[in-house]
């Protein structure tokens, strides 16, 4: 008889340095007057109030006179990865501390870490295992460069582990430092893409114990002829994010396909949605295409407002709000990312 894996609890963490307003001011100065006015209007409608960065606040804004990005050319990829090597484990540990305040973390058997905003070896998984004093027998899995839907891949991996080893206690961590990858763009679309992103980390405990949220059937779908719409390009000056303005329209069109909707929902009524807060226009596209009630994506919009898009960590923040809310009979977690692909899974409150 198969067990049902559960997310017992989720801990979250963001840095202390709010860089959203400083970025908006900087971006507007880089554009011609007409485009700057358009950027200002779109920033005001983005549904984002704060975005947080690991870049040090004692130097003021990262784009200020003494900040990390004060002069062009900006620091190279090596300097950015040196910051990642220190700051990513530290932020992940803050999320784990928040998780530990909710549940016991003794007896961890597996560690699954997802991140797409940096590289370090030994990896973040090994650094966390050492700092947490996990035994060398702990099985580690590092999920890299899957982007915004990597939280689904991480939880799906934990689900498979628990289903095959019912005694497993899986620590799932997502950590992203998107603000290490500012690019000196002078055109509207890349600046609007960078407007979305902030830093954040989340940690979850997945076990067979009936606590929190039961993890149901996962699903995956790739949208045809859309591979170039979301991508990261690794450059000598960080990772350049490309987020096409066509993405919301492609998502909306895809979600009007009854076959895809049946794949997502399992053909059942959905009473709770946890959608990756990739941007206001993406959330609007999901809401309108699926004809959802106007409050159906409130959790996602709240996370977007408070943190921006934290890539793989974002969906975990949304699920944190789900855990704190009313019981769920049939919920759907959904995220979009490079490919253009949709990844998700069903969930329900523990019974």
NORMO-V251116 format. One line per field, one symbol per residue. psi: psi as a letter, one per 40 degrees, with the letter a starting at -180 (. if undefined). burial: b if it has 9 or more other ideal C-beta (glycine too) atoms within 8 Angstrom, else e. Layout:
# NORMO-V251116
psi: ???
burial: ???
This chain:
# NORMO-V251116
psi: hiihiihdihiiiiiehhedddddddddeeiiddddddddddddeeehdihiiehhdeeaideadeidfdiiiiiiddddddddddddddddddddddddedihfifhdihhhhieeihihiiddddddddefiieehhihhhifeadedddddddddddddddgdeihhhhhhhhgdeefhififidddddddddiaiiiihihhaehghbhhhahiiihhhifededhihhhiefahhhhhieeddddddddeehdddddddeeeiihehhghhgeiddddddddddefiieedfdddddddddeahfbddddddddddddeaiihdhihhhiiahdhihiaiiiiii.
burial: eeeebbbbbbbbbbbebbbbebbbebbbebbeeebbebbbebbeebbbebbbbbbeeebeebbbeebbbeeeebebbeebbebbbebbbbbbbbbbbbbbeebebeebbbbbbbbbbbebeebbbbbbbeebebeeebebbbbeebbbbbbbbbbbbbbebbbeeeebbbbbbbbbbbbbbbbbeeebbbbbbbbbbbbbbbbbbbbbeebbbbbbebbebbbeebeebbbbeeeebbbbbbbbeebbebbbbbbeeeebbbebbbeeebebbbbbbbbbebbbbbbebeebeeeebebbbbbbbebbbbbbbbbbbbbbbbbeeeebebbbbbbbbbbbbbbbbbbbbbe
